[in-house]
């Protein structure tokens, strides 16, 4: 692990998101530092996914600011956020189900591709070289995630655990600076979880990618994260090292309920 | 009984063998007709591939393109300029459709988008009539509706140019969508809007491109059909004729649209000429639909369509 660095890569400052009368996020401030693995936890409906959606541009906050790499990007749309180097996965796996695993990963490279359509159409010269380069890059990801055997399989036919892995691969194909993972281990068995943990740690360690993930499995959270932020009812109630957060009474109350006697 | 069997299984083939030149003529006529269907089907495939939407308005777009072209030529605009202007109109139309119809409906159910395209059909028909009038118009683009004879086979010049144009258009599109990164982006968008957005595919741009291309295909189809049978409101009904083509070829396949069109074109012409007398003719009118029905029963994804995968 490279260990976190103090400069924030992404800064969420006083962000609120409302859906009609429902306040899903209430003035949440949170920094994600260069090179760290940040876990965002909290009970169901705490606003974790909303926060991720706000960062990746699917929702726009009605107050507050989101600053990435020193630039304000509060109101950018998803494709523009992706272009800045923020990649994400979804809670309910959003793969291109009819396409092969390889093609899914290649779509992750789209932002990196340039050049003339004419040359691409003729599959000639620079366009051909480019395609081969991207293909080589994608092959490295395939090796890294150990999914060589399913390269040509349609993504929709894979078991859930593998789909999650392919989705991670597609996000990695974009060579993101910041990777947002929405419950990367939901619905996995112990073995699959262990694999996924290893991949997340390796991505962080080998490429120095900053990672923010939402996770419910406390064991996993305590094991792999450098820092943990806790949301409850749209507010941030704790933020710190895993050990420290585990002992925080406010966190216990949020999970177990407050006794009233 | 034997007579009937003879009529179905023997006599037609004897006729074919008996007069090969005539058989070739029927076959060529079928190929030409098939390519014309393909041309319309192609517009559907493009939009279906990119957005998973069955664009009911494709027929109306063909009509609208033809009306615009004829209207401009009637007002004394030179043909070449009229073509450029019509293309501009279709691209502008794509832009408007993206803004007004598609963008507000992002991530909605496909059936809702389908309904929206039905609305679009009525709008385009009404708007076209309002601007250009409701009379049947003759479209003359300078290709004579004459025939010439090669090796004893009669070939219609207009049909030949229509066939060649379709073939070229199809080849260009197939290459464009299979080889370029737009093609991959297109399939991604068709599969999952959210995921496509998250990896940086601008939905708006893709839709705009696809509807523009569908509009240009509509112009070509409009010219060909218009030159053949005049520009009139029944032109928007050829959309119905291309439905079986789509079912045969698969909704997502450009080559499928071509092969489907050819099978139907050739099938209905041969059926009409050789088997028609047995049932008193008119096979041409229902052949395509019966074939489509059979496909729906046994191979619902069509010849080239992507396999339908559903996990439960």
Interface residues (C-beta under 8 A of the other chain):
Chain A: X56 X58 X77 X78 X79 X80 X82 X83 X87 X88 X90 X94 X95 X96 X97 X98 X99 X103 X106 X107 X108 X110 X111 X113 X117 X120 X121 X122 X123 X154 X156 X157 X170 X171 X174
Chain B: X175 X176 X179 X180 X181 X182 X184 X185 X187 X188 X190 X191 X192 X194 X195 X196 X197 X198 X199 X200 X201 X202 X203 X306 X307 X309 X311
